[in-house]
Amino acid sequence: SVIAGADPDARMREGAVNKAKEAGVSLAAYGRYQEMLAAHPGIDAVFVATPDHWHALATIDALRAGMDVYCEKPLALTIAQG
């Protein structure tokens, strides 16, 4: 189940929390994904749904934290990042 989410846009964060609440889910929300990763070290998996230019960094940070990652395409913008 989803336990946390991160979005730098406060309106989007608030909307996600409200949608989760409507579904009976308590969602912890963060302005930075790094805060979310640090606050929930036991997360099993992370879904990276950021703008393309943030995919590689968010994926690498989650993998370094020992989490499995599902990332939207493209995984990276360059071969070196991938």
PyMOL Python script that loads the backbone (N, CA, C, O; Angstrom):
from pymol import cmd

cmd.read_pdbstr("""\
ATOM      1  N   SER A   1       0.835  -1.186   0.000  1.00  0.00           N
ATOM      2  CA  SER A   1       0.000   0.000   0.000  1.00  0.00           C
ATOM      3  C   SER A   1       0.879   1.248   0.000  1.00  0.00           C
ATOM      4  O   SER A   1       2.047   1.193   0.386  1.00  0.00           O
ATOM      5  N   VAL A   2       0.330   2.336  -0.421  1.00  0.00           N
ATOM      6  CA  VAL A   2       1.040   3.606  -0.467  1.00  0.00           C
ATOM      7  C   VAL A   2       1.056   4.207   0.931  1.00  0.00           C
ATOM      8  O   VAL A   2       0.017   4.303   1.585  1.00  0.00           O
ATOM      9  N   ILE A   3       2.248   4.613   1.391  1.00  0.00           N
ATOM     10  CA  ILE A   3       2.344   5.192   2.736  1.00  0.00           C
ATOM     11  C   ILE A   3       2.856   6.624   2.719  1.00  0.00           C
ATOM     12  O   ILE A   3       2.635   7.374   3.670  1.00  0.00           O
ATOM     13  N   ALA A   4       3.547   7.012   1.636  1.00  0.00           N
ATOM     14  CA  ALA A   4       4.136   8.348   1.596  1.00  0.00           C
ATOM     15  C   ALA A   4       4.263   8.837   0.164  1.00  0.00           C
ATOM     16  O   ALA A   4       4.303   8.048  -0.780  1.00  0.00           O
ATOM     17  N   GLY A   5       4.324  10.143   0.024  1.00  0.00           N
ATOM     18  CA  GLY A   5       4.515  10.755  -1.276  1.00  0.00           C
ATOM     19  C   GLY A   5       5.278  12.050  -1.130  1.00  0.00           C
ATOM     20  O   GLY A   5       5.316  12.644  -0.053  1.00  0.00           O
ATOM     21  N   ALA A   6       5.888  12.486  -2.220  1.00  0.00           N
ATOM     22  CA  ALA A   6       6.643  13.736  -2.186  1.00  0.00           C
ATOM     23  C   ALA A   6       6.349  14.545  -3.436  1.00  0.00           C
ATOM     24  O   ALA A   6       6.302  14.011  -4.545  1.00  0.00           O
ATOM     25  N   ASP A   7       6.152  15.833  -3.240  1.00  0.00           N
ATOM     26  CA  ASP A   7       5.950  16.753  -4.353  1.00  0.00           C
ATOM     27  C   ASP A   7       6.323  18.144  -3.880  1.00  0.00           C
ATOM     28  O   ASP A   7       5.851  18.580  -2.830  1.00  0.00           O
ATOM     29  N   PRO A   8       7.167  18.859  -4.634  1.00  0.00           N
ATOM     30  CA  PRO A   8       7.544  20.210  -4.209  1.00  0.00           C
ATOM     31  C   PRO A   8       6.393  21.213  -4.303  1.00  0.00           C
ATOM     32  O   PRO A   8       6.454  22.279  -3.689  1.00  0.00           O
ATOM     33  N   ASP A   9       5.371  20.893  -5.047  1.00  0.00           N
ATOM     34  CA  ASP A   9       4.208  21.776  -5.200  1.00  0.00           C
ATOM     35  C   ASP A   9       3.211  21.489  -4.074  1.00  0.00           C
ATOM     36  O   ASP A   9       2.591  20.426  -4.042  1.00  0.00           O
ATOM     37  N   ALA A  10       3.066  22.435  -3.161  1.00  0.00           N
ATOM     38  CA  ALA A  10       2.201  22.241  -1.988  1.00  0.00           C
ATOM     39  C   ALA A  10       0.763  21.921  -2.380  1.00  0.00           C
ATOM     40  O   ALA A  10       0.105  21.129  -1.706  1.00  0.00           O
ATOM     41  N   ARG A  11       0.267  22.520  -3.454  1.00  0.00           N
ATOM     42  CA  ARG A  11      -1.121  22.232  -3.875  1.00  0.00           C
ATOM     43  C   ARG A  11      -1.271  20.788  -4.327  1.00  0.00           C
ATOM     44  O   ARG A  11      -2.272  20.142  -4.016  1.00  0.00           O
ATOM     45  N   MET A  12      -0.291  20.277  -5.055  1.00  0.00           N
ATOM     46  CA  MET A  12      -0.341  18.884  -5.504  1.00  0.00           C
ATOM     47  C   MET A  12      -0.236  17.933  -4.315  1.00  0.00           C
ATOM     48  O   MET A  12      -0.932  16.919  -4.252  1.00  0.00           O
ATOM     49  N   ARG A  13       0.651  18.278  -3.366  1.00  0.00           N
ATOM     50  CA  ARG A  13       0.805  17.463  -2.153  1.00  0.00           C
ATOM     51  C   ARG A  13      -0.499  17.393  -1.390  1.00  0.00           C
ATOM     52  O   ARG A  13      -0.945  16.317  -0.992  1.00  0.00           O
ATOM     53  N   GLU A  14      -1.102  18.545  -1.192  1.00  0.00           N
ATOM     54  CA  GLU A  14      -2.364  18.621  -0.457  1.00  0.00           C
ATOM     55  C   GLU A  14      -3.458  17.820  -1.171  1.00  0.00           C
ATOM     56  O   GLU A  14      -4.246  17.122  -0.533  1.00  0.00           O
ATOM     57  N   GLY A  15      -3.494  17.930  -2.490  1.00  0.00           N
ATOM     58  CA  GLY A  15      -4.474  17.168  -3.263  1.00  0.00           C
ATOM     59  C   GLY A  15      -4.284  15.671  -3.115  1.00  0.00           C
ATOM     60  O   GLY A  15      -5.258  14.926  -3.005  1.00  0.00           O
ATOM     61  N   ALA A  16      -3.028  15.223  -3.111  1.00  0.00           N
ATOM     62  CA  ALA A  16      -2.747  13.796  -2.944  1.00  0.00           C
ATOM     63  C   ALA A  16      -3.170  13.307  -1.570  1.00  0.00           C
ATOM     64  O   ALA A  16      -3.736  12.222  -1.436  1.00  0.00           O
ATOM     65  N   VAL A  17      -2.897  14.107  -0.554  1.00  0.00           N
ATOM     66  CA  VAL A  17      -3.287  13.738   0.816  1.00  0.00           C
ATOM     67  C   VAL A  17      -4.807  13.638   0.911  1.00  0.00           C
ATOM     68  O   VAL A  17      -5.335  12.711   1.525  1.00  0.00           O
ATOM     69  N   ASN A  18      -5.498  14.582   0.310  1.00  0.00           N
ATOM     70  CA  ASN A  18      -6.964  14.568   0.348  1.00  0.00           C
ATOM     71  C   ASN A  18      -7.543  13.376  -0.405  1.00  0.00           C
ATOM     72  O   ASN A  18      -8.486  12.744   0.071  1.00  0.00           O
ATOM     73  N   LYS A  19      -6.987  13.061  -1.579  1.00  0.00           N
ATOM     74  CA  LYS A  19      -7.462  11.891  -2.350  1.00  0.00           C
ATOM     75  C   LYS A  19      -7.221  10.608  -1.558  1.00  0.00           C
ATOM     76  O   LYS A  19      -8.074   9.722  -1.521  1.00  0.00           O
ATOM     77  N   ALA A  20      -6.060  10.518  -0.930  1.00  0.00           N
ATOM     78  CA  ALA A  20      -5.761   9.335  -0.132  1.00  0.00           C
ATOM     79  C   ALA A  20      -6.728   9.221   1.035  1.00  0.00           C
ATOM     80  O   ALA A  20      -7.215   8.134   1.343  1.00  0.00           O
ATOM     81  N   LYS A  21      -7.003  10.345   1.680  1.00  0.00           N
ATOM     82  CA  LYS A  21      -7.931  10.349   2.815  1.00  0.00           C
ATOM     83  C   LYS A  21      -9.312   9.873   2.382  1.00  0.00           C
ATOM     84  O   LYS A  21      -9.963   9.114   3.100  1.00  0.00           O
ATOM     85  N   GLU A  22      -9.763  10.320   1.206  1.00  0.00           N
ATOM     86  CA  GLU A  22     -11.061   9.885   0.668  1.00  0.00           C
ATOM     87  C   GLU A  22     -11.097   8.373   0.469  1.00  0.00           C
ATOM     88  O   GLU A  22     -12.149   7.744   0.587  1.00  0.00           O
ATOM     89  N   ALA A  23      -9.929   7.798   0.165  1.00  0.00           N
ATOM     90  CA  ALA A  23      -9.834   6.354  -0.041  1.00  0.00           C
ATOM     91  C   ALA A  23      -9.552   5.598   1.254  1.00  0.00           C
ATOM     92  O   ALA A  23      -9.375   4.380   1.242  1.00  0.00           O
ATOM     93  N   GLY A  24      -9.511   6.325   2.373  1.00  0.00           N
ATOM     94  CA  GLY A  24      -9.271   5.689   3.657  1.00  0.00           C
ATOM     95  C   GLY A  24      -7.810   5.397   3.946  1.00  0.00           C
ATOM     96  O   GLY A  24      -7.492   4.546   4.777  1.00  0.00           O
ATOM     97  N   VAL A  25      -6.917   6.106   3.256  1.00  0.00           N
ATOM     98  CA  VAL A  25      -5.482   5.889   3.427  1.00  0.00           C
ATOM     99  C   VAL A  25      -4.849   7.119   4.060  1.00  0.00           C
ATOM    100  O   VAL A  25      -5.123   8.248   3.653  1.00  0.00           O
ATOM    101  N   SER A  26      -4.005   6.894   5.054  1.00  0.00           N
ATOM    102  CA  SER A  26      -3.265   7.985   5.683  1.00  0.00           C
ATOM    103  C   SER A  26      -1.931   8.121   4.948  1.00  0.00           C
ATOM    104  O   SER A  26      -1.104   7.210   4.986  1.00  0.00           O
ATOM    105  N   LEU A  27      -1.725   9.248   4.285  1.00  0.00           N
ATOM    106  CA  LEU A  27      -0.539   9.459   3.467  1.00  0.00           C
ATOM    107  C   LEU A  27       0.368  10.501   4.102  1.00  0.00           C
ATOM    108  O   LEU A  27      -0.061  11.623   4.369  1.00  0.00           O
ATOM    109  N   ALA A  28       1.613  10.134   4.343  1.00  0.00           N
ATOM    110  CA  ALA A  28       2.609  11.102   4.805  1.00  0.00           C
ATOM    111  C   ALA A  28       3.107  11.842   3.572  1.00  0.00           C
ATOM    112  O   ALA A  28       3.466  11.210   2.578  1.00  0.00           O
ATOM    113  N   ALA A  29       3.134  13.167   3.618  1.00  0.00           N
ATOM    114  CA  ALA A  29       3.507  13.953   2.449  1.00  0.00           C
ATOM    115  C   ALA A  29       4.722  14.824   2.738  1.00  0.00           C
ATOM    116  O   ALA A  29       4.851  15.395   3.820  1.00  0.00           O
ATOM    117  N   TYR A  30       5.606  14.914   1.753  1.00  0.00           N
ATOM    118  CA  TYR A  30       6.853  15.648   1.897  1.00  0.00           C
ATOM    119  C   TYR A  30       7.074  16.569   0.710  1.00  0.00           C
ATOM    120  O   TYR A  30       6.622  16.285  -0.399  1.00  0.00           O
ATOM    121  N   GLY A  31       7.767  17.670   0.945  1.00  0.00           N
ATOM    122  CA  GLY A  31       8.087  18.609  -0.117  1.00  0.00           C
ATOM    123  C   GLY A  31       9.292  18.173  -0.930  1.00  0.00           C
ATOM    124  O   GLY A  31       9.472  18.618  -2.064  1.00  0.00           O
ATOM    125  N   ARG A  32      10.119  17.303  -0.358  1.00  0.00           N
ATOM    126  CA  ARG A  32      11.305  16.803  -1.055  1.00  0.00           C
ATOM    127  C   ARG A  32      11.356  15.294  -0.904  1.00  0.00           C
ATOM    128  O   ARG A  32      11.130  14.761   0.182  1.00  0.00           O
ATOM    129  N   TYR A  33      11.656  14.611  -1.999  1.00  0.00           N
ATOM    130  CA  TYR A  33      11.684  13.148  -1.935  1.00  0.00           C
ATOM    131  C   TYR A  33      12.786  12.658  -1.000  1.00  0.00           C
ATOM    132  O   TYR A  33      12.657  11.590  -0.402  1.00  0.00           O
ATOM    133  N   GLN A  34      13.867  13.424  -0.869  1.00  0.00           N
ATOM    134  CA  GLN A  34      14.949  13.022   0.027  1.00  0.00           C
ATOM    135  C   GLN A  34      14.453  12.925   1.475  1.00  0.00           C
ATOM    136  O   GLN A  34      14.861  12.034   2.219  1.00  0.00           O
ATOM    137  N   GLU A  35      13.571  13.851   1.863  1.00  0.00           N
ATOM    138  CA  GLU A  35      12.990  13.812   3.210  1.00  0.00           C
ATOM    139  C   GLU A  35      12.152  12.549   3.388  1.00  0.00           C
ATOM    140  O   GLU A  35      12.185  11.911   4.440  1.00  0.00           O
ATOM    141  N   MET A  36      11.400  12.197   2.346  1.00  0.00           N
ATOM    142  CA  MET A  36      10.566  11.005   2.402  1.00  0.00           C
ATOM    143  C   MET A  36      11.424   9.752   2.552  1.00  0.00           C
ATOM    144  O   MET A  36      11.127   8.890   3.379  1.00  0.00           O
ATOM    145  N   LEU A  37      12.487   9.648   1.757  1.00  0.00           N
ATOM    146  CA  LEU A  37      13.360   8.475   1.841  1.00  0.00           C
ATOM    147  C   LEU A  37      13.984   8.358   3.226  1.00  0.00           C
ATOM    148  O   LEU A  37      14.081   7.261   3.775  1.00  0.00           O
ATOM    149  N   ALA A  38      14.407   9.483   3.790  1.00  0.00           N
ATOM    150  CA  ALA A  38      15.031   9.471   5.117  1.00  0.00           C
ATOM    151  C   ALA A  38      14.026   9.127   6.215  1.00  0.00           C
ATOM    152  O   ALA A  38      14.375   8.449   7.183  1.00  0.00           O
ATOM    153  N   ALA A  39      12.794   9.583   6.074  1.00  0.00           N
ATOM    154  CA  ALA A  39      11.778   9.365   7.106  1.00  0.00           C
ATOM    155  C   ALA A  39      11.202   7.951   7.088  1.00  0.00           C
ATOM    156  O   ALA A  39      10.638   7.496   8.083  1.00  0.00           O
ATOM    157  N   HIS A  40      11.343   7.260   5.963  1.00  0.00           N
ATOM    158  CA  HIS A  40      10.756   5.922   5.823  1.00  0.00           C
ATOM    159  C   HIS A  40      11.803   4.935   5.292  1.00  0.00           C
ATOM    160  O   HIS A  40      11.676   4.449   4.169  1.00  0.00           O
ATOM    161  N   PRO A  41      12.829   4.637   6.086  1.00  0.00           N
ATOM    162  CA  PRO A  41      13.898   3.757   5.596  1.00  0.00           C
ATOM    163  C   PRO A  41      13.435   2.329   5.317  1.00  0.00           C
ATOM    164  O   PRO A  41      14.137   1.579   4.638  1.00  0.00           O
ATOM    165  N   GLY A  42      12.284   1.947   5.822  1.00  0.00           N
ATOM    166  CA  GLY A  42      11.790   0.592   5.610  1.00  0.00           C
ATOM    167  C   GLY A  42      10.895   0.432   4.396  1.00  0.00           C
ATOM    168  O   GLY A  42      10.309  -0.631   4.194  1.00  0.00           O
ATOM    169  N   ILE A  43      10.783   1.476   3.584  1.00  0.00           N
ATOM    170  CA  ILE A  43       9.937   1.388   2.387  1.00  0.00           C
ATOM    171  C   ILE A  43      10.444   0.248   1.506  1.00  0.00           C
ATOM    172  O   ILE A  43      11.647   0.129   1.274  1.00  0.00           O
ATOM    173  N   ASP A  44       9.534  -0.583   1.018  1.00  0.00           N
ATOM    174  CA  ASP A  44       9.908  -1.697   0.148  1.00  0.00           C
ATOM    175  C   ASP A  44      10.231  -1.228  -1.264  1.00  0.00           C
ATOM    176  O   ASP A  44      11.187  -1.702  -1.877  1.00  0.00           O
ATOM    177  N   ALA A  45       9.428  -0.293  -1.780  1.00  0.00           N
ATOM    178  CA  ALA A  45       9.606   0.127  -3.163  1.00  0.00           C
ATOM    179  C   ALA A  45       9.207   1.586  -3.342  1.00  0.00           C
ATOM    180  O   ALA A  45       8.384   2.126  -2.603  1.00  0.00           O
ATOM    181  N   VAL A  46       9.814   2.201  -4.341  1.00  0.00           N
ATOM    182  CA  VAL A  46       9.554   3.602  -4.670  1.00  0.00           C
ATOM    183  C   VAL A  46       9.106   3.675  -6.122  1.00  0.00           C
ATOM    184  O   VAL A  46       9.694   3.033  -6.992  1.00  0.00           O
ATOM    185  N   PHE A  47       8.085   4.444  -6.376  1.00  0.00           N
ATOM    186  CA  PHE A  47       7.612   4.699  -7.733  1.00  0.00           C
ATOM    187  C   PHE A  47       8.066   6.100  -8.104  1.00  0.00           C
ATOM    188  O   PHE A  47       7.620   7.072  -7.495  1.00  0.00           O
ATOM    189  N   VAL A  48       8.940   6.222  -9.086  1.00  0.00           N
ATOM    190  CA  VAL A  48       9.457   7.525  -9.509  1.00  0.00           C
ATOM    191  C   VAL A  48       8.600   8.037 -10.670  1.00  0.00           C
ATOM    192  O   VAL A  48       8.611   7.481 -11.768  1.00  0.00           O
ATOM    193  N   ALA A  49       7.867   9.099 -10.395  1.00  0.00           N
ATOM    194  CA  ALA A  49       6.979   9.699 -11.398  1.00  0.00           C
ATOM    195  C   ALA A  49       7.237  11.197 -11.476  1.00  0.00           C
ATOM    196  O   ALA A  49       6.311  12.008 -11.460  1.00  0.00           O
ATOM    197  N   THR A  50       8.505  11.539 -11.559  1.00  0.00           N
ATOM    198  CA  THR A  50       8.927  12.926 -11.614  1.00  0.00           C
ATOM    199  C   THR A  50       9.073  13.370 -13.064  1.00  0.00           C
ATOM    200  O   THR A  50       8.976  12.545 -13.972  1.00  0.00           O
ATOM    201  N   PRO A  51       9.306  14.670 -13.297  1.00  0.00           N
ATOM    202  CA  PRO A  51       9.674  15.083 -14.657  1.00  0.00           C
ATOM    203  C   PRO A  51      10.940  14.329 -15.092  1.00  0.00           C
ATOM    204  O   PRO A  51      11.773  13.972 -14.258  1.00  0.00           O
ATOM    205  N   ASP A  52      11.073  14.096 -16.378  1.00  0.00           N
ATOM    206  CA  ASP A  52      12.159  13.266 -16.922  1.00  0.00           C
ATOM    207  C   ASP A  52      13.545  13.602 -16.381  1.00  0.00           C
ATOM    208  O   ASP A  52      14.331  12.702 -16.086  1.00  0.00           O
ATOM    209  N   HIS A  53      13.850  14.894 -16.249  1.00  0.00           N
ATOM    210  CA  HIS A  53      15.207  15.271 -15.851  1.00  0.00           C
ATOM    211  C   HIS A  53      15.529  14.927 -14.394  1.00  0.00           C
ATOM    212  O   HIS A  53      16.684  15.043 -13.986  1.00  0.00           O
ATOM    213  N   TRP A  54      14.544  14.511 -13.606  1.00  0.00           N
ATOM    214  CA  TRP A  54      14.782  14.098 -12.223  1.00  0.00           C
ATOM    215  C   TRP A  54      14.794  12.580 -12.053  1.00  0.00           C
ATOM    216  O   TRP A  54      15.110  12.095 -10.967  1.00  0.00           O
ATOM    217  N   HIS A  55      14.462  11.820 -13.088  1.00  0.00           N
ATOM    218  CA  HIS A  55      14.361  10.363 -12.956  1.00  0.00           C
ATOM    219  C   HIS A  55      15.633   9.722 -12.425  1.00  0.00           C
ATOM    220  O   HIS A  55      15.584   8.956 -11.462  1.00  0.00           O
ATOM    221  N   ALA A  56      16.764  10.022 -13.034  1.00  0.00           N
ATOM    222  CA  ALA A  56      18.008   9.341 -12.665  1.00  0.00           C
ATOM    223  C   ALA A  56      18.384   9.618 -11.212  1.00  0.00           C
ATOM    224  O   ALA A  56      18.703   8.687 -10.473  1.00  0.00           O
ATOM    225  N   LEU A  57      18.351  10.876 -10.793  1.00  0.00           N
ATOM    226  CA  LEU A  57      18.771  11.223  -9.432  1.00  0.00           C
ATOM    227  C   LEU A  57      17.858  10.587  -8.378  1.00  0.00           C
ATOM    228  O   LEU A  57      18.343  10.012  -7.404  1.00  0.00           O
ATOM    229  N   ALA A  58      16.547  10.688  -8.569  1.00  0.00           N
ATOM    230  CA  ALA A  58      15.615  10.100  -7.599  1.00  0.00           C
ATOM    231  C   ALA A  58      15.769   8.580  -7.551  1.00  0.00           C
ATOM    232  O   ALA A  58      15.717   7.985  -6.475  1.00  0.00           O
ATOM    233  N   THR A  59      15.957   7.959  -8.699  1.00  0.00           N
ATOM    234  CA  THR A  59      16.134   6.505  -8.758  1.00  0.00           C
ATOM    235  C   THR A  59      17.407   6.088  -8.053  1.00  0.00           C
ATOM    236  O   THR A  59      17.392   5.152  -7.254  1.00  0.00           O
ATOM    237  N   ILE A  60      18.509   6.766  -8.331  1.00  0.00           N
ATOM    238  CA  ILE A  60      19.788   6.440  -7.700  1.00  0.00           C
ATOM    239  C   ILE A  60      19.704   6.611  -6.187  1.00  0.00           C
ATOM    240  O   ILE A  60      20.184   5.757  -5.441  1.00  0.00           O
ATOM    241  N   ASP A  61      19.104   7.696  -5.730  1.00  0.00           N
ATOM    242  CA  ASP A  61      18.979   7.922  -4.284  1.00  0.00           C
ATOM    243  C   ASP A  61      18.165   6.821  -3.610  1.00  0.00           C
ATOM    244  O   ASP A  61      18.531   6.350  -2.534  1.00  0.00           O
ATOM    245  N   ALA A  62      17.071   6.410  -4.232  1.00  0.00           N
ATOM    246  CA  ALA A  62      16.246   5.338  -3.658  1.00  0.00           C
ATOM    247  C   ALA A  62      16.994   4.006  -3.666  1.00  0.00           C
ATOM    248  O   ALA A  62      16.930   3.253  -2.694  1.00  0.00           O
ATOM    249  N   LEU A  63      17.701   3.712  -4.755  1.00  0.00           N
ATOM    250  CA  LEU A  63      18.472   2.465  -4.819  1.00  0.00           C
ATOM    251  C   LEU A  63      19.579   2.458  -3.772  1.00  0.00           C
ATOM    252  O   LEU A  63      19.830   1.431  -3.140  1.00  0.00           O
ATOM    253  N   ARG A  64      20.234   3.585  -3.587  1.00  0.00           N
ATOM    254  CA  ARG A  64      21.290   3.668  -2.566  1.00  0.00           C
ATOM    255  C   ARG A  64      20.725   3.483  -1.164  1.00  0.00           C
ATOM    256  O   ARG A  64      21.433   3.046  -0.256  1.00  0.00           O
ATOM    257  N   ALA A  65      19.449   3.816  -0.988  1.00  0.00           N
ATOM    258  CA  ALA A  65      18.787   3.626   0.306  1.00  0.00           C
ATOM    259  C   ALA A  65      18.298   2.179   0.467  1.00  0.00           C
ATOM    260  O   ALA A  65      17.688   1.836   1.480  1.00  0.00           O
ATOM    261  N   GLY A  66      18.569   1.335  -0.536  1.00  0.00           N
ATOM    262  CA  GLY A  66      18.211  -0.081  -0.450  1.00  0.00           C
ATOM    263  C   GLY A  66      16.785  -0.392  -0.851  1.00  0.00           C
ATOM    264  O   GLY A  66      16.260  -1.446  -0.492  1.00  0.00           O
ATOM    265  N   MET A  67      16.151   0.497  -1.584  1.00  0.00           N
ATOM    266  CA  MET A  67      14.759   0.313  -1.985  1.00  0.00           C
ATOM    267  C   MET A  67      14.658  -0.136  -3.437  1.00  0.00           C
ATOM    268  O   MET A  67      15.480   0.248  -4.269  1.00  0.00           O
ATOM    269  N   ASP A  68      13.661  -0.942  -3.739  1.00  0.00           N
ATOM    270  CA  ASP A  68      13.373  -1.291  -5.120  1.00  0.00           C
ATOM    271  C   ASP A  68      12.726  -0.076  -5.776  1.00  0.00           C
ATOM    272  O   ASP A  68      12.072   0.721  -5.103  1.00  0.00           O
ATOM    273  N   VAL A  69      12.907   0.067  -7.094  1.00  0.00           N
ATOM    274  CA  VAL A  69      12.403   1.250  -7.791  1.00  0.00           C
ATOM    275  C   VAL A  69      11.670   0.860  -9.060  1.00  0.00           C
ATOM    276  O   VAL A  69      12.137   0.022  -9.831  1.00  0.00           O
ATOM    277  N   TYR A  70      10.520   1.477  -9.267  1.00  0.00           N
ATOM    278  CA  TYR A  70       9.812   1.438 -10.547  1.00  0.00           C
ATOM    279  C   TYR A  70       9.871   2.865 -11.068  1.00  0.00           C
ATOM    280  O   TYR A  70       9.383   3.787 -10.416  1.00  0.00           O
ATOM    281  N   CYS A  71      10.469   3.050 -12.244  1.00  0.00           N
ATOM    282  CA  CYS A  71      10.649   4.391 -12.784  1.00  0.00           C
ATOM    283  C   CYS A  71       9.945   4.507 -14.128  1.00  0.00           C
ATOM    284  O   CYS A  71      10.048   3.622 -14.978  1.00  0.00           O
ATOM    285  N   GLU A  72       9.228   5.614 -14.306  1.00  0.00           N
ATOM    286  CA  GLU A  72       8.604   5.879 -15.592  1.00  0.00           C
ATOM    287  C   GLU A  72       9.685   6.103 -16.651  1.00  0.00           C
ATOM    288  O   GLU A  72      10.813   6.470 -16.323  1.00  0.00           O
ATOM    289  N   LYS A  73       9.340   5.884 -17.909  1.00  0.00           N
ATOM    290  CA  LYS A  73      10.276   6.134 -19.005  1.00  0.00           C
ATOM    291  C   LYS A  73      10.395   7.624 -19.248  1.00  0.00           C
ATOM    292  O   LYS A  73       9.431   8.355 -19.024  1.00  0.00           O
ATOM    293  N   PRO A  74      11.523   8.089 -19.689  1.00  0.00           N
ATOM    294  CA  PRO A  74      12.815   7.407 -19.776  1.00  0.00           C
ATOM    295  C   PRO A  74      13.478   7.349 -18.407  1.00  0.00           C
ATOM    296  O   PRO A  74      13.273   8.225 -17.568  1.00  0.00           O
ATOM    297  N   LEU A  75      14.271   6.310 -18.193  1.00  0.00           N
ATOM    298  CA  LEU A  75      14.969   6.165 -16.918  1.00  0.00           C
ATOM    299  C   LEU A  75      15.982   7.292 -16.726  1.00  0.00           C
ATOM    300  O   LEU A  75      16.171   7.784 -15.613  1.00  0.00           O
ATOM    301  N   ALA A  76      16.629   7.695 -17.814  1.00  0.00           N
ATOM    302  CA  ALA A  76      17.637   8.751 -17.755  1.00  0.00           C
ATOM    303  C   ALA A  76      17.642   9.501 -19.091  1.00  0.00           C
ATOM    304  O   ALA A  76      17.083   9.040 -20.086  1.00  0.00           O
ATOM    305  N   LEU A  77      18.281  10.650 -19.081  1.00  0.00           N
ATOM    306  CA  LEU A  77      18.353  11.459 -20.294  1.00  0.00           C
ATOM    307  C   LEU A  77      19.576  11.152 -21.152  1.00  0.00           C
ATOM    308  O   LEU A  77      19.599  11.468 -22.341  1.00  0.00           O
ATOM    309  N   THR A  78      20.593  10.535 -20.547  1.00  0.00           N
ATOM    310  CA  THR A  78      21.797  10.197 -21.296  1.00  0.00           C
ATOM    311  C   THR A  78      22.199   8.765 -20.988  1.00  0.00           C
ATOM    312  O   THR A  78      21.748   8.182 -20.002  1.00  0.00           O
ATOM    313  N   ILE A  79      23.052   8.202 -21.840  1.00  0.00           N
ATOM    314  CA  ILE A  79      23.559   6.852 -21.615  1.00  0.00           C
ATOM    315  C   ILE A  79      24.373   6.811 -20.320  1.00  0.00           C
ATOM    316  O   ILE A  79      24.295   5.842 -19.564  1.00  0.00           O
ATOM    317  N   ALA A  80      25.152   7.861 -20.068  1.00  0.00           N
ATOM    318  CA  ALA A  80      25.969   7.912 -18.845  1.00  0.00           C
ATOM    319  C   ALA A  80      25.105   7.882 -17.589  1.00  0.00           C
ATOM    320  O   ALA A  80      25.456   7.211 -16.619  1.00  0.00           O
ATOM    321  N   GLN A  81      23.983   8.598 -17.592  1.00  0.00           N
ATOM    322  CA  GLN A  81      23.090   8.583 -16.427  1.00  0.00           C
ATOM    323  C   GLN A  81      22.480   7.202 -16.226  1.00  0.00           C
ATOM    324  O   GLN A  81      22.333   6.742 -15.093  1.00  0.00           O
ATOM    325  N   GLY A  82      22.128   6.545 -17.318  1.00  0.00           N
ATOM    326  CA  GLY A  82      21.492   5.226 -17.245  1.00  0.00           C
ATOM    327  C   GLY A  82      22.464   4.191 -16.715  1.00  0.00           C
ATOM    328  O   GLY A  82      22.107   3.020 -16.583  1.00  0.00           O
TER     329      GLY A  82
END
""", "prot")
cmd.dss("prot")
cmd.show_as("cartoon", "prot")
cmd.util.cbc("prot")
cmd.orient("prot")
